[in-house]
Every structure is written in C-alpha cells, then in structure tokens.
Amino acid sequence: MSASLASPRFHRLVLPGALLALVLLTVAAAPLLPLADPVKQQVSERLSTPSLGHLLGQDEYGRDVFSRIIWGGRVSLSVSILAAACAGLIGTLLGLVGGYFRGVVELMSVRLAEVVLCFPPMLLALLVVTLLGPGAVTLVLVLTILFTPGYARVAYAETLSARTLDYVTAQTALGATSARVLFRTVLPNIAPPLLVQFSLTVAAAMMLESGLSFLGLGVVPPSPSWGLMIRSARSVMEQAPLLLLWPCLALAGTVLLLNVVCDRLRDVMDPRGAAMGVIPGFLRRARSAALPQATTEPAPSLVRIDNLTLSLKTPAGPLNVVRGVSFGVAPGETVALVGESGSGKTLTALAVMGLLPPVVTPAGGSIRFSRRDGTVADLLHLPEGQMRRLRGNDLSIIFQDPSASLNPVHRCGKQVAEAIRAHGGGMTGEGSARAAKAKVVALFRRVGLPDPERRAGAFPHELSGGQKQRVMIAAAVANTPRLLIADEPTTALDVTVQAQILDLLADLKGESGSGRGQEGKDTEGKDTTGMGLLFVTHNLAVVRQIADKVVVMYAGEVVEEGPVAEVFARPRHPYTAALLASAPESEAEELTAIPGTVPSPAALPPGCRFAPRCGFATPACDSTPPASIEVAPGRIARCIRWMEVA
C-alpha cells in the first residue's frame, strides 16, 4: 500500500467518502432500483404510516415517500452539483486570470463578475425564473450566475497570494508560459480552498434550489425534489409530521456529509500536511516556437550590463533604486555581486532574467546577451515570448530559499522534468515522459543527490534543505544554460551544506564545455563553451572561494569592480575596505563595524552615497556624486580618494 493510502488522513476520508458515494450511487441508480413509481397517486391510501410496502409511508396524494426521496435527491443533487461545477469552472478561470494578470484583465473578469453580488440572491433568482420560466435547466442557469462571483473572489485572492511566491517566480524563470504557470503551478496550490468552496456552493445551491421549489419557482411538479416535498408536507404537517422530517433529514444530512468529505479530501490532496497523492496536471506542454533572429554582431561578453537604471513606482512619482550599473560576465567567468541588503544587487540580477516586480521598471541602459547562435539581444527590450524561450534555457537562476522555490504539491522529479520539457530538451515522441524521467535521475545523480530514483518521486517537504537546493540546481542546469545566476543560494543552509553547494556549483561550471559529446557541444548539440556564473551574495568568504571577479554595490550603484584577489588585497573604495574589515572571514587583525545604515533611495546624500558613513569623507565628497574611475587595468572605483584607501 502506498504512503498516501496508508496515511491516517486518508483513513479519515474513507467512512464519509463511502457514505457520500453510497448516496450518489443510490440516487444515480434510481431508474434501476425496484422502487415504486414516484408520481403514481393512491388517494385512498393518503397519509399512510410506514409499512413493509412503503418504508417511509405515503404522502398527501398517496405517493410513496421513500421513492420520492430517492428520485428527489436525483433532481436536487444533479441540479446543485452541475450548477456548482459550472460556477466553479467559470469563476475559477476569472479569478485566476484576474489575479495573475491584474490591470484591465482584472477589471473585465473579477470586477465584472462582482456586479452580480449587488443583487440579493433570491431576488435575482426570482427575476431570472420569472423571465425564463421554472424548471431544472433554469435553476442550473440561475445558480451558476449566483455562485460564479464567489469562486472568482476566492480564486482571485488565492492567486494574488500565490503569484508572488518564489516557486511561481522559479517556474517563470525556467521559461514556463503563463498558461503553464497558471494551471500547473498556481491552480494546484489554490485548489484546497476552491474545493472547500465547492462543498459550500453545492450545499448553498441545494438550499436555494429547495427554497425556489418550495415557492413553486424551481422543479416543476409532479417531478419530485426535496424542496417540493417540504412544500407539500407543510400543509399536512399536523396530521403527518414525518412527511416533513424525511426530506429535511435527507437535505441536511447530504449537505453535512458533503462538507465533511470535501474538507477531508482537501487534506488528502495537499501534500504539505503529509506525504499524499499529487494533484494531476491540467495542461499539456505546448509546442515551442523558434526564436526570431536578432542582430548578428560579435559580443565582447556573455552578458554586458551598461548604465542600467531601475525605477520604483511610488505615490510621489518614480524613484530610481538602481542607477548607472555597468559590468559584464565573460564565458566561463564567475562574477560575484556583493553588497549589503538594499544595495540593489538582487534587482540587478532579476533585471537580467526579466523577472522584476511589477512596481519596478527599467528606466535606462541595456543588458546585451550573447545567445548560442552568436546573435546579441538587449534583454530589456525583448518581447516576453522571446524572454520566455531564454529563461530556463540560455538563462537560469537559483533562488535563495529552496523551500519556497519548489512547488509543494508536485514531486521534485516532475518539477525538474517540466524545466526540461518546457524547452524541448530532446524529449519528443511517445517516450518523452520516460526520457525526461531518465534525464532527471541523471541530473539528480550529477548534483550529488543520494538515491536519485527515490528523490525524483519525493515531495519537497520530504527532503532536507541542502537536498532541496540540489534539486533547484538540477532544474537550473537541466538545459545547459549559458548564464547561471545564483541569488544567495546558500543563505538558508547551514555552514557544512553551504560548502557542499559551493563545491557543486564550482564543479558544474568546470564541467561546462568539457568532454561531453562533441567539441563545445553537449549530447543534445547545445553549445557548452563556458557557462558564466553571476553569484549574488553578501558573504565575502564565498566570494573569495568561488569568484573570479567581484562587483561591489552600495545604495543602487557600483562602487568598485575588479579581480577578486586584487580587490581583497588592496580595495580602492572605502565601502569595500569597510566590508572586508567587518567580515569575520577577513584577515583583519581587529573587526570593525560600518557605522550608520544604507540610505533610503528617497533620501540619498547629495554627493557620494557612502560619505555619511565613510572615514575618508571630505567636504568635496558632499558636493556631487563621484564618477567611476579606472584605477588600474580591469579595476573600477567610484571614489575621489581611491589612492588613499588601501
């Protein structure tokens, strides 16, 4: 027996699930059961008490109550479930697209659906029934209209929460289309509250259907429904009170049973609480389209960032949070982007991936990237479709927290396989699933995961932090990227695991272009001549261990750049020197803290941004911001007193 079937949570589902299945099967099989005719009248035996021939007695017209309960449940449940399903499909779709795309899409989907909420439900139902006439079809239409906004609001709220999570961003970074992100990543994670909403909707629909039938505006007699039975029993409740009891028990019991089942099914389908079954996928991968050709000019670097400026939208107007950033990453080179929190290093890395938050937009500069075919593209101006083809293929990123970056409702191997199949990866034909799985296992073995076959079938919560990060690294390198961005990938890990991850990244970078397949090609024909690595960190010990070149950022600007050995031996900017002097990993005889804090982008000093915290500051530093100066070949510093620093 699998872990999911042996789970205590699954056992809690068995009894109510079996009871609900029995109810549904009974009402569905009503035409096949040996039941009395539910509309046949025997007036001479009206209001008869229960007997062997009529288990629940007979109503005011002599009709068999038990038969009418079964047939009435068939009508009530079919109307309610069909209406809830229709409302769920429409409302969930509206909430998904509105919460994910926002803007005009939100206005035309969620906000438009909410107009229905302005009308009292019963009044709107009465209006539609009056216009179209009573009947089961009209009831389905009315209930669908009434309950669609509820689904839309739940899906919208959950999508707003999920769209900013790291594992959604990670899927976007791997090149997944918006449809794949919505239906394979966002929807499975918002499914549990939608499932609860479904149970509540079916219950509410059954109650509303009974109310409309009670008023004579729902199911048309002589067809039985629980609402009609309650209406009929009201007139004779003093003579035969049991006639009112049976349909009320059937209605209340079914609603309660449905709520219990859906609540426990939600727990079973959510693997975050325990090792449970996974929600099935909803979309097949669309065929990839070829990238349009760009300008053909030689690229001096793998990626070159020139004068990058990023603007933050604020109520007071745009605010530049990154200003004039320039540096490059050559093939096979590791560049460390260093700085305190708030220095702009992560925003710079996200700009390369085209994954900036909605409130941050490029205000100037360029990011020129050399693709495999030798063409050069400005990543800041590429259409989203072309950027999507680059993400996870030519460009990859490893995020800081692997626990937040992995989708908790999909198995690890399946998530890495998505990265492979999203870009073809040689996985075509009937054996694509088997081929993708084999490649995932090979990748897991390559990144040092023990028992890779078992880890491929595990959920993220079943792995340790270091193992999760290895899964993220496997996904990032699955398509042999030309540029790999690592955004503080060891921060959430302990020291021992940090060292292992750093060694793994160094090994993977060393493997690029070495002996796999043809010269300069991997086994799939992709160019592997030197993967570049952009390593975002605040840990100077990591920089010394892994990087070839270091770029130091402060308050949204590059203040120093150069080879690691030279910068560490003789820094040319006071901020770099202060960072080295404050780091336990440095060789300083006495550690010193940097006074003050990083200034807010809205309150930057008029001159040098570091001047208020700098021991070398002079009145000249407060006049105008200094320009970047080439202090030596390959060395850049933004300081007028650079010669006095070291």
C-alpha positions as CSV (number, residue, x, y, z in Angstrom):
1,M,0.0,0.0,0.0
2,S,1.3,3.4,-0.9
3,A,2.1,6.1,1.7
4,S,-0.9,8.1,0.6
5,L,-3.3,5.2,1.1
6,A,-1.8,4.2,4.4
7,S,-2.0,7.8,5.8
8,P,-4.2,8.4,8.8
9,R,-5.7,11.4,6.8
10,F,-6.8,9.0,4.1
11,H,-8.4,6.7,6.6
12,R,-10.4,9.7,8.0
13,L,-11.8,10.2,4.4
14,V,-12.9,6.6,4.0
15,L,-16.1,6.5,6.0
16,P,-17.6,9.8,5.0
17,G,-16.4,9.2,1.4
18,A,-18.1,5.8,1.3
19,L,-21.3,7.2,2.7
20,L,-21.4,10.0,0.2
21,A,-20.6,7.6,-2.6
22,L,-23.5,5.4,-1.4
23,V,-25.8,8.4,-1.5
24,L,-24.7,9.4,-5.0
25,L,-24.8,5.9,-6.4
26,T,-28.3,5.4,-4.9
27,V,-29.8,8.5,-6.5
28,A,-28.0,7.9,-9.8
29,A,-29.3,4.3,-9.9
30,A,-32.9,5.3,-9.1
31,P,-34.2,4.1,-12.5
32,L,-32.7,0.6,-11.9
33,L,-33.8,0.1,-8.3
34,P,-37.1,-1.7,-7.5
35,L,-38.8,1.5,-6.4
36,A,-42.5,2.4,-6.6
37,D,-43.5,5.0,-9.2
38,P,-42.7,8.4,-7.5
39,V,-45.6,10.1,-9.3
40,K,-48.2,7.4,-9.0
41,Q,-51.1,8.6,-6.8
42,Q,-53.2,6.3,-4.5
43,V,-55.5,8.8,-2.9
44,S,-57.3,6.1,-0.9
45,E,-54.1,5.4,1.0
46,R,-53.0,9.1,1.5
47,L,-51.0,9.9,4.7
48,S,-50.5,6.2,5.4
49,T,-47.9,5.4,8.0
50,P,-44.7,3.4,7.2
51,S,-45.1,-0.2,6.3
52,L,-43.3,-3.0,4.5
53,G,-44.6,-1.9,1.2
54,H,-44.0,1.8,1.9
55,L,-40.9,2.1,4.1
56,L,-41.5,5.8,4.8
57,G,-45.2,5.9,4.4
58,Q,-47.3,7.8,1.7
59,D,-47.8,11.5,1.2
60,E,-51.0,13.5,0.9
61,Y,-51.7,12.1,-2.6
62,G,-50.8,8.5,-1.7
63,R,-47.4,8.6,-3.4
64,D,-44.5,6.5,-2.0
65,V,-42.3,8.8,0.2
66,F,-39.2,6.6,0.1
67,S,-39.3,6.5,-3.7
68,R,-39.8,10.3,-3.9
69,I,-36.9,10.8,-1.5
70,I,-34.6,8.9,-3.8
71,W,-35.9,10.5,-7.0
72,G,-36.0,13.9,-5.4
73,G,-32.3,13.5,-4.4
74,R,-31.5,12.7,-8.0
75,V,-33.0,16.0,-9.1
76,S,-31.7,18.1,-6.2
77,L,-28.2,16.8,-6.3
78,S,-27.8,16.9,-10.1
79,V,-29.0,20.5,-10.3
80,S,-26.8,21.6,-7.4
81,I,-23.6,19.7,-8.5
82,L,-24.0,20.8,-12.1
83,A,-24.5,24.4,-11.1
84,A,-21.6,24.3,-8.7
85,A,-19.3,22.8,-11.3
86,C,-20.3,25.3,-13.9
87,A,-19.9,28.2,-11.5
88,G,-16.6,26.7,-10.3
89,L,-15.1,26.4,-13.8
90,I,-16.1,29.9,-14.8
91,G,-15.4,31.6,-11.5
92,T,-12.0,29.9,-11.1
93,L,-10.9,30.9,-14.6
94,L,-12.0,34.5,-14.0
95,G,-10.2,34.7,-10.6
96,L,-7.0,33.1,-12.0
97,V,-6.5,35.4,-14.9
98,G,-7.7,38.4,-13.0
99,G,-5.3,37.8,-10.0
100,Y,-2.4,36.8,-12.2
101,F,-2.5,39.5,-14.9
102,R,-4.2,42.3,-12.9
103,G,-5.0,45.6,-14.6
104,V,-7.6,45.6,-17.3
105,V,-7.9,41.8,-17.2
106,E,-8.9,42.0,-13.5
107,L,-11.4,44.7,-14.3
108,M,-13.0,42.7,-17.1
109,S,-13.1,39.4,-15.2
110,V,-13.3,39.6,-11.4
111,R,-14.8,43.1,-11.0
112,L,-17.4,42.5,-13.7
113,A,-18.4,39.2,-12.0
114,E,-18.8,41.0,-8.7
115,V,-21.6,43.1,-10.2
116,V,-23.8,40.1,-9.5
117,L,-23.2,40.5,-5.8
118,C,-25.1,43.8,-5.9
119,F,-28.3,41.9,-6.3
120,P,-29.9,39.9,-3.4
121,P,-29.6,36.2,-4.4
122,M,-33.3,35.3,-4.0
123,L,-34.4,38.5,-5.9
124,L,-32.1,37.7,-8.8
125,A,-33.3,34.1,-8.8
126,L,-36.9,35.2,-8.9
127,L,-36.2,37.6,-11.7
128,V,-34.5,35.0,-13.9
129,V,-37.1,32.3,-13.2
130,T,-39.9,34.8,-13.9
131,L,-38.3,35.7,-17.3
132,L,-37.4,32.1,-18.3
133,G,-40.0,30.1,-16.5
134,P,-39.4,27.4,-13.8
135,G,-37.6,24.2,-14.5
136,A,-34.3,22.3,-13.8
137,V,-32.4,24.0,-16.7
138,T,-33.4,27.4,-15.5
139,L,-32.3,26.5,-12.0
140,V,-28.9,25.5,-13.2
141,L,-28.5,28.8,-15.0
142,V,-29.7,30.8,-12.0
143,L,-27.4,29.0,-9.6
144,T,-24.4,29.3,-11.9
145,I,-24.9,33.1,-12.2
146,L,-25.3,33.4,-8.4
147,F,-22.3,31.4,-7.4
148,T,-19.7,32.4,-10.0
149,P,-18.6,35.6,-8.2
150,G,-17.9,33.6,-5.0
151,Y,-15.5,31.3,-6.9
152,A,-13.9,34.3,-8.7
153,R,-13.2,36.1,-5.4
154,V,-11.7,33.0,-3.7
155,A,-9.5,32.2,-6.8
156,Y,-8.6,35.9,-7.2
157,A,-7.5,36.2,-3.5
158,E,-5.5,33.0,-3.5
159,T,-3.9,33.8,-6.9
160,L,-2.8,37.2,-5.5
161,S,-1.0,35.4,-2.7
162,A,0.5,32.6,-4.8
163,R,1.7,34.8,-7.7
164,T,4.4,36.4,-5.6
165,L,5.8,33.2,-4.1
166,D,9.2,32.0,-5.1
167,Y,8.2,28.7,-6.7
168,V,5.9,30.7,-9.1
169,T,8.8,33.0,-10.0
170,A,11.0,30.0,-10.3
171,Q,8.7,28.4,-12.9
172,T,8.7,31.7,-14.8
173,A,12.4,31.8,-14.6
174,L,12.5,28.3,-16.2
175,G,10.7,29.6,-19.2
176,A,7.2,28.3,-18.5
177,T,4.4,30.0,-20.3
178,S,1.7,32.0,-18.5
179,A,-0.8,29.2,-19.1
180,R,1.5,26.6,-17.6
181,V,2.3,28.7,-14.6
182,L,-1.4,29.3,-14.0
183,F,-2.7,25.8,-14.5
184,R,0.3,23.7,-13.3
185,T,1.7,25.8,-10.6
186,V,-0.9,28.3,-9.3
187,L,-4.1,26.3,-9.7
188,P,-2.9,23.1,-7.8
189,N,-1.8,25.3,-4.9
190,I,-5.1,27.2,-4.6
191,A,-7.2,24.0,-5.2
192,P,-7.8,23.2,-1.5
193,P,-9.8,26.4,-0.7
194,L,-11.6,26.0,-4.0
195,L,-12.6,22.5,-3.1
196,V,-14.0,23.8,0.2
197,Q,-15.8,26.5,-1.8
198,F,-17.3,23.7,-4.0
199,S,-18.7,21.9,-1.0
200,L,-20.2,25.2,0.3
201,T,-21.6,26.0,-3.1
202,V,-23.2,22.6,-3.5
203,A,-24.7,23.0,-0.1
204,A,-25.9,26.5,-0.8
205,A,-27.2,25.5,-4.2
206,M,-29.2,22.7,-2.7
207,M,-30.7,25.0,-0.1
208,L,-31.5,27.7,-2.7
209,E,-33.0,25.1,-5.1
210,S,-35.2,23.8,-2.3
211,G,-36.2,27.3,-1.4
212,L,-37.2,28.1,-5.0
213,S,-39.0,24.8,-5.3
214,F,-40.8,25.5,-2.1
215,L,-42.0,28.8,-3.6
216,G,-43.1,26.9,-6.7
217,L,-40.4,28.5,-8.9
218,G,-38.0,25.6,-9.1
219,V,-38.6,22.0,-10.1
220,V,-42.0,21.6,-11.8
221,P,-44.4,19.1,-10.3
222,P,-45.1,16.2,-10.5
223,S,-41.3,15.7,-10.7
224,P,-40.1,15.1,-7.1
225,S,-37.4,17.3,-5.4
226,W,-36.7,17.7,-1.7
227,G,-37.9,21.3,-1.8
228,L,-41.2,20.3,-3.3
229,M,-41.6,17.6,-0.7
230,I,-41.1,20.1,2.1
231,R,-43.6,22.4,0.5
232,S,-46.2,19.7,0.2
233,A,-45.6,18.4,3.7
234,R,-46.1,21.8,5.2
235,S,-49.8,21.7,4.5
236,V,-50.3,18.4,6.4
237,M,-47.6,18.6,9.0
238,E,-50.1,18.4,11.9
239,Q,-51.6,15.2,10.6
240,A,-48.3,13.6,9.4
241,P,-45.2,15.3,10.8
242,L,-42.9,12.6,9.5
243,L,-43.6,13.8,5.9
244,L,-41.7,17.0,6.8
245,L,-39.0,15.1,8.7
246,W,-37.8,12.8,5.9
247,P,-36.9,15.4,3.2
248,C,-35.4,17.7,5.8
249,L,-33.2,14.9,7.1
250,A,-32.2,14.0,3.5
251,L,-31.3,17.6,2.7
252,A,-29.4,18.4,6.0
253,G,-27.6,15.0,6.1
254,T,-26.4,15.3,2.5
255,V,-25.2,18.8,3.0
256,L,-23.3,17.9,6.1
257,L,-21.8,14.8,4.6
258,L,-20.6,16.7,1.5
259,N,-18.9,19.3,3.7
260,V,-17.1,16.6,5.7
261,V,-15.9,14.8,2.6
262,C,-14.6,17.9,0.9
263,D,-12.9,19.1,4.0
264,R,-11.0,15.8,4.4
265,L,-10.4,15.5,0.7
266,R,-8.7,18.8,0.8
267,D,-6.2,17.5,3.4
268,V,-5.5,14.4,1.4
269,M,-4.8,16.3,-1.8
270,D,-2.4,18.7,0.0
271,P,1.0,17.0,0.3
272,R,2.2,19.8,2.6
273,G,0.5,18.2,5.5
274,A,1.7,14.7,4.9
275,A,3.0,12.6,2.0
276,M,-0.1,12.4,0.0
277,G,-1.1,11.9,-3.6
278,V,-0.4,14.7,-6.0
279,I,-2.9,16.8,-7.9
280,P,-2.9,15.8,-11.5
281,G,-1.6,18.2,-14.2
282,F,-4.1,20.2,-16.1
283,L,-2.3,21.2,-19.3
284,R,-0.1,19.5,-21.9
285,R,3.0,21.3,-23.0
286,A,2.5,23.5,-26.0
287,R,4.9,23.1,-28.9
288,S,7.8,25.5,-28.7
289,A,8.2,28.1,-31.4
290,A,11.5,29.1,-32.8
291,L,13.1,32.3,-31.6
292,P,13.1,35.2,-34.1
293,Q,16.5,36.2,-35.3
294,A,18.2,39.2,-33.8
295,T,21.1,41.4,-34.8
296,T,24.3,39.5,-35.7
297,E,27.2,41.2,-34.1
298,P,30.1,39.8,-32.0
299,A,29.6,40.0,-28.3
300,P,32.6,41.1,-26.1
301,S,31.0,39.4,-23.1
302,L,28.4,36.7,-22.5
303,V,26.3,39.3,-20.9
304,R,27.1,43.1,-20.7
305,I,25.1,45.4,-18.4
306,D,25.5,49.1,-19.4
307,N,24.2,52.0,-17.4
308,L,21.3,50.1,-16.0
309,T,18.8,52.2,-14.2
310,L,15.7,50.7,-12.4
311,S,12.8,52.9,-11.3
312,L,10.4,52.2,-8.5
313,K,6.8,53.4,-8.8
314,T,5.8,55.4,-5.7
315,P,2.8,57.7,-4.9
316,A,5.2,60.6,-5.1
317,G,6.5,59.5,-8.6
318,P,9.2,57.2,-9.9
319,L,12.2,56.7,-7.7
320,N,15.5,55.3,-9.1
321,V,16.6,52.4,-6.9
322,V,19.4,51.2,-9.2
323,R,21.4,53.8,-11.1
324,G,24.0,53.5,-13.8
325,V,25.1,49.9,-13.1
326,S,27.6,48.6,-15.6
327,F,29.6,45.3,-15.6
328,G,29.9,42.2,-17.7
329,V,30.2,38.4,-17.3
330,A,32.5,36.6,-19.8
331,P,32.0,32.9,-20.8
332,G,33.4,30.6,-18.1
333,E,33.7,33.5,-15.7
334,T,32.3,33.8,-12.2
335,V,31.3,37.3,-11.1
336,A,30.3,38.0,-7.5
337,L,27.8,40.8,-7.0
338,V,28.3,42.0,-3.4
339,G,26.6,44.5,-1.1
340,E,24.5,45.0,2.0
341,S,20.8,44.4,1.9
342,G,19.1,47.1,-0.1
343,S,22.1,47.7,-2.3
344,G,20.2,46.7,-5.5
345,K,22.1,43.5,-6.3
346,T,19.1,41.2,-6.4
347,L,17.1,43.7,-8.5
348,T,20.0,43.8,-10.9
349,A,20.1,40.0,-11.2
350,L,16.3,39.9,-11.7
351,A,16.5,42.5,-14.4
352,V,18.8,40.1,-16.4
353,M,16.1,37.4,-16.1
354,G,13.3,39.8,-16.9
355,L,11.6,39.0,-13.6
356,L,11.4,42.4,-12.0
357,P,8.5,43.0,-9.6
358,P,5.6,44.9,-11.3
359,V,6.4,48.1,-9.4
360,V,10.0,48.2,-10.7
361,T,10.6,49.1,-14.3
362,P,13.8,49.7,-16.4
363,A,14.3,53.4,-16.8
364,G,17.5,53.3,-18.9
365,G,20.5,51.3,-20.0
366,S,20.8,48.0,-21.7
367,I,21.5,44.3,-20.9
368,R,23.2,42.8,-24.0
369,F,23.2,39.0,-24.0
370,S,25.1,36.7,-26.5
371,R,22.9,33.8,-27.5
372,R,24.1,30.4,-28.7
373,D,23.8,31.3,-32.3
374,G,26.1,34.3,-31.9
375,T,23.3,36.9,-32.1
376,V,23.1,39.6,-29.5
377,A,19.9,40.7,-27.8
378,D,19.0,43.5,-25.4
379,L,17.2,41.7,-22.7
380,L,15.5,44.9,-21.5
381,H,13.7,45.2,-24.8
382,L,12.9,41.6,-25.8
383,P,9.2,40.7,-26.1
384,E,8.0,38.4,-23.3
385,G,7.7,35.5,-25.7
386,Q,11.3,35.6,-26.6
387,M,12.4,36.1,-23.0
388,R,10.4,33.1,-22.0
389,R,12.3,31.0,-24.5
390,L,15.6,32.2,-23.0
391,R,14.6,31.6,-19.4
392,G,15.5,28.1,-18.2
393,N,17.4,27.5,-21.4
394,D,20.1,30.1,-22.1
395,L,19.4,31.9,-18.8
396,S,18.8,30.2,-15.5
397,I,18.5,31.3,-11.9
398,I,18.8,29.6,-8.4
399,F,16.8,31.4,-5.8
400,Q,17.8,31.9,-2.1
401,D,15.2,29.7,-0.3
402,P,14.8,26.3,-1.9
403,S,11.8,25.6,0.4
404,A,9.9,28.5,-1.1
405,S,11.1,27.9,-4.7
406,L,9.9,24.4,-5.1
407,N,6.2,23.8,-5.7
408,P,4.9,21.9,-2.6
409,V,2.2,20.0,-4.5
410,H,4.4,18.5,-7.2
411,R,7.1,15.8,-6.9
412,C,10.6,17.0,-7.3
413,G,11.4,15.0,-10.3
414,K,8.3,16.2,-12.1
415,Q,9.3,19.8,-11.5
416,V,12.7,19.3,-13.0
417,A,11.2,17.4,-15.9
418,E,9.0,20.4,-16.5
419,A,12.1,22.6,-17.0
420,I,13.4,20.0,-19.5
421,R,10.2,19.6,-21.5
422,A,9.4,23.3,-21.5
423,H,12.3,23.8,-23.9
424,G,12.1,20.6,-25.8
425,G,15.2,19.1,-24.3
426,G,15.2,16.3,-26.9
427,M,12.1,15.0,-25.2
428,T,9.7,14.3,-28.1
429,G,7.6,11.4,-29.2
430,E,5.9,8.7,-27.2
431,G,8.9,8.1,-25.0
432,S,9.2,11.7,-23.9
433,A,8.0,11.0,-20.3
434,R,10.4,8.1,-19.9
435,A,13.2,10.1,-21.5
436,A,12.6,13.1,-19.3
437,K,12.5,10.9,-16.2
438,A,15.8,9.2,-17.1
439,K,17.4,12.7,-17.6
440,V,16.0,13.9,-14.3
441,V,17.6,10.9,-12.5
442,A,20.9,11.5,-14.3
443,L,20.7,15.2,-13.2
444,F,20.0,14.3,-9.6
445,R,22.9,11.9,-9.7
446,R,25.1,14.7,-11.2
447,V,24.2,17.2,-8.4
448,G,25.0,14.6,-5.8
449,L,21.6,13.6,-4.5
450,P,21.7,10.2,-2.8
451,D,19.3,7.6,-4.2
452,P,18.3,9.8,-7.2
453,E,15.4,7.5,-8.3
454,R,13.7,7.8,-4.9
455,R,14.4,11.5,-4.6
456,A,12.7,12.1,-8.0
457,G,9.5,10.7,-6.6
458,A,9.6,12.7,-3.4
459,F,7.8,15.8,-2.5
460,P,9.8,18.9,-1.4
461,H,8.8,18.5,2.3
462,E,10.4,15.1,2.3
463,L,13.9,16.5,1.5
464,S,16.4,18.4,3.7
465,G,17.3,22.0,2.9
466,G,20.5,21.0,1.1
467,Q,18.7,18.4,-0.9
468,K,16.1,20.9,-2.0
469,Q,18.8,23.3,-3.1
470,R,20.4,20.5,-5.2
471,V,17.0,19.9,-6.8
472,M,16.8,23.6,-7.7
473,I,20.4,23.5,-9.1
474,A,19.4,20.4,-11.2
475,A,16.5,22.3,-12.6
476,A,18.6,25.3,-13.3
477,V,21.3,23.4,-15.2
478,A,19.0,20.9,-16.9
479,N,19.1,22.7,-20.2
480,T,22.8,23.6,-20.1
481,P,22.4,27.4,-19.6
482,R,25.0,29.8,-20.9
483,L,24.5,32.1,-17.9
484,L,23.6,30.9,-14.4
485,I,22.5,33.4,-11.8
486,A,22.7,32.3,-8.1
487,D,20.9,34.6,-5.8
488,E,22.4,33.9,-2.4
489,P,21.8,30.2,-2.8
490,T,23.5,29.2,0.4
491,T,21.9,31.7,2.9
492,A,19.2,29.4,4.2
493,L,21.6,26.5,4.7
494,D,24.0,25.5,7.5
495,V,27.7,26.0,7.0
496,T,28.5,22.4,6.1
497,V,25.9,22.3,3.4
498,Q,26.9,25.7,2.2
499,A,30.4,24.4,1.4
500,Q,28.9,21.4,-0.4
501,I,26.7,23.6,-2.6
502,L,29.5,25.9,-3.4
503,D,31.7,23.0,-4.4
504,L,28.9,21.6,-6.5
505,L,28.5,25.0,-8.4
506,A,32.2,25.1,-9.0
507,D,32.2,21.6,-10.3
508,L,29.2,22.2,-12.6
509,K,30.8,25.4,-14.0
510,G,34.0,23.5,-14.5
511,E,32.1,20.7,-16.4
512,S,30.7,23.2,-19.0
513,G,32.4,22.6,-22.2
514,S,34.5,19.7,-21.0
515,G,34.3,16.4,-22.7
516,R,30.5,15.9,-23.1
517,G,29.7,14.9,-26.6
518,Q,31.3,16.8,-29.5
519,E,33.8,19.6,-29.1
520,G,32.0,22.5,-27.5
521,K,28.7,20.7,-27.6
522,D,26.7,18.6,-25.2
523,T,24.9,15.4,-26.1
524,E,21.9,17.4,-27.4
525,G,24.0,19.7,-29.6
526,K,23.9,22.7,-27.3
527,D,26.9,25.0,-27.0
528,T,28.7,24.4,-23.7
529,T,31.8,26.5,-24.2
530,G,32.0,28.1,-20.7
531,M,29.0,28.7,-18.6
532,G,29.1,32.1,-16.9
533,L,28.0,32.4,-13.3
534,L,26.7,35.6,-11.7
535,F,26.8,35.0,-7.9
536,V,24.8,37.4,-5.7
537,T,25.9,37.3,-2.1
538,H,26.9,39.4,0.9
539,N,29.3,36.7,2.2
540,L,32.9,37.7,1.4
541,A,34.2,34.3,2.3
542,V,32.1,32.8,-0.5
543,V,33.4,35.5,-2.9
544,R,37.0,34.6,-2.1
545,Q,36.2,30.9,-2.6
546,I,34.2,30.9,-5.9
547,A,34.5,34.1,-7.8
548,D,37.0,35.4,-10.5
549,K,35.8,39.0,-10.4
550,V,33.8,41.0,-7.8
551,V,31.4,43.9,-8.3
552,V,30.6,45.8,-5.1
553,M,27.3,47.7,-5.0
554,Y,26.1,50.3,-2.5
555,A,22.8,52.2,-2.5
556,G,22.0,51.2,-6.0
557,E,25.4,51.9,-7.6
558,V,28.5,50.0,-8.4
559,V,31.3,51.4,-6.2
560,E,34.1,49.0,-7.1
561,E,34.9,46.3,-9.6
562,G,37.9,44.1,-10.2
563,P,39.6,40.7,-9.9
564,V,38.9,39.1,-6.5
565,A,42.5,38.7,-5.5
566,E,43.4,42.3,-6.2
567,V,40.2,43.8,-4.7
568,F,40.7,41.8,-1.5
569,A,44.4,42.6,-1.3
570,R,44.0,46.3,-2.0
571,P,40.5,47.7,-2.1
572,R,40.1,51.1,-3.8
573,H,36.8,52.2,-2.3
574,P,36.2,52.9,1.4
575,Y,33.0,50.8,1.4
576,T,34.8,47.7,0.1
577,A,37.5,48.2,2.7
578,A,34.9,48.6,5.4
579,L,33.1,45.4,4.3
580,L,36.4,43.5,4.4
581,A,37.3,44.9,7.8
582,S,33.8,43.9,9.2
583,A,33.8,40.3,7.9
584,P,34.8,37.5,10.3
585,E,36.3,35.7,7.3
586,S,38.7,38.6,6.5
587,E,42.4,38.7,7.6
588,A,41.9,41.9,9.5
589,E,43.6,42.0,12.9
590,E,40.5,43.7,14.5
591,L,37.0,43.6,13.2
592,T,35.2,47.0,12.9
593,A,31.5,47.6,12.2
594,I,30.4,50.0,9.5
595,P,28.6,53.0,11.2
596,G,25.2,54.1,10.1
597,T,22.8,52.4,7.7
598,V,22.3,52.2,3.9
599,P,20.4,55.4,2.9
600,S,16.8,55.1,1.6
601,P,16.5,55.7,-2.2
602,A,14.2,58.5,-1.3
603,A,16.7,60.3,0.9
604,L,20.1,59.8,-0.8
605,P,23.0,62.1,0.2
606,P,23.7,64.8,-2.4
607,G,27.3,63.8,-3.1
608,C,28.9,60.4,-2.5
609,R,26.3,58.0,-1.3
610,F,28.7,56.5,1.2
611,A,30.0,59.8,2.5
612,P,27.9,59.9,5.8
613,R,29.4,56.5,6.8
614,C,32.9,57.0,5.4
615,G,36.1,57.7,7.4
616,F,37.8,59.2,4.3
617,A,35.0,61.7,3.6
618,T,35.9,65.4,3.0
619,P,33.7,68.4,2.2
620,A,34.3,67.7,-1.5
621,C,32.5,64.3,-1.1
622,D,29.3,66.2,-0.3
623,S,29.1,68.2,-3.5
624,T,28.4,65.9,-6.4
625,P,28.3,62.1,-6.8
626,P,31.7,60.9,-8.0
627,A,32.1,59.2,-11.3
628,S,33.6,55.7,-11.9
629,I,37.3,55.9,-12.4
630,E,39.5,53.2,-13.9
631,V,42.2,53.0,-11.2
632,A,44.1,50.2,-12.9
633,P,43.5,47.8,-15.9
634,G,40.3,45.9,-15.1
635,R,39.8,47.9,-11.8
636,I,37.0,50.4,-11.4
637,A,36.3,52.6,-8.3
638,R,33.8,55.3,-7.6
639,C,35.8,57.5,-5.1
640,I,37.8,60.7,-5.4
641,R,40.3,59.4,-2.7
642,W,40.8,56.0,-4.1
643,M,44.6,56.2,-3.9
644,E,44.4,56.7,-0.1
645,V,42.1,53.8,0.7
646,A,44.3,50.7,0.7
